[in-house]
């Protein structure tokens, strides 16, 4: 339960941060879902892009999108498409 509360606080902070500044284009999001529990989340593109860059630096890069850690279970979250 503690992790869920922490995630809710982080999501609130991200919602405040997502408002575009004047002249800034709207952020792109990637749809991810957990293969184990089914949790769905729209992840900002800049986070996914950073994960892909880190994978390449660590020589772990794969040709596809990175698999993210699910915040609610030990499952892996996989890419399910782009959303603007």
JOZIPE-V251355 format. One record per residue. N is the residue number from 0. PHI is phi in whole degrees, 0 to 359 (NA if undefined). PSI is psi in whole degrees, -180 to 180 (* if undefined). Layout:
n:N phi:PHI psi:PSI
n:N phi:PHI psi:PSI
//
This chain:
n:0 phi:NA psi:-34
n:1 phi:299 psi:-41
n:2 phi:294 psi:-37
n:3 phi:295 psi:-40
n:4 phi:295 psi:-41
n:5 phi:297 psi:-42
n:6 phi:295 psi:-39
n:7 phi:298 psi:-41
n:8 phi:296 psi:-42
n:9 phi:296 psi:-43
n:10 phi:298 psi:-39
n:11 phi:298 psi:-42
n:12 phi:295 psi:-41
n:13 phi:295 psi:-39
n:14 phi:299 psi:-41
n:15 phi:296 psi:-38
n:16 phi:286 psi:-27
n:17 phi:287 psi:-13
n:18 phi:294 psi:125
n:19 phi:289 psi:144
n:20 phi:283 psi:161
n:21 phi:303 psi:131
n:22 phi:83 psi:-4
n:23 phi:268 psi:138
n:24 phi:284 psi:158
n:25 phi:293 psi:139
n:26 phi:292 psi:144
n:27 phi:266 psi:143
n:28 phi:237 psi:150
n:29 phi:249 psi:133
n:30 phi:278 psi:126
n:31 phi:236 psi:150
n:32 phi:217 psi:150
n:33 phi:281 psi:133
n:34 phi:288 psi:-21
n:35 phi:265 psi:-55
n:36 phi:257 psi:-11
n:37 phi:85 psi:3
n:38 phi:302 psi:136
n:39 phi:243 psi:143
n:40 phi:208 psi:143
n:41 phi:265 psi:115
n:42 phi:258 psi:129
n:43 phi:303 psi:140
n:44 phi:301 psi:-36
n:45 phi:296 psi:-30
n:46 phi:289 psi:-46
n:47 phi:296 psi:-42
n:48 phi:298 psi:-39
n:49 phi:296 psi:-41
n:50 phi:297 psi:-41
n:51 phi:297 psi:-41
n:52 phi:295 psi:-41
n:53 phi:295 psi:-39
n:54 phi:301 psi:-42
n:55 phi:293 psi:-40
n:56 phi:296 psi:-34
n:57 phi:272 psi:5
n:58 phi:59 psi:29
n:59 phi:252 psi:0
n:60 phi:303 psi:141
n:61 phi:244 psi:161
n:62 phi:293 psi:-19
n:63 phi:259 psi:-158
n:64 phi:279 psi:152
n:65 phi:291 psi:151
n:66 phi:269 psi:129
n:67 phi:258 psi:157
n:68 phi:280 psi:131
n:69 phi:288 psi:134
n:70 phi:283 psi:-9
n:71 phi:244 psi:-13
n:72 phi:207 psi:175
n:73 phi:280 psi:11
n:74 phi:283 psi:168
n:75 phi:258 psi:138
n:76 phi:266 psi:129
n:77 phi:245 psi:153
n:78 phi:292 psi:134
n:79 phi:233 psi:11
n:80 phi:131 psi:166
n:81 phi:264 psi:145
n:82 phi:226 psi:136
n:83 phi:258 psi:*
//
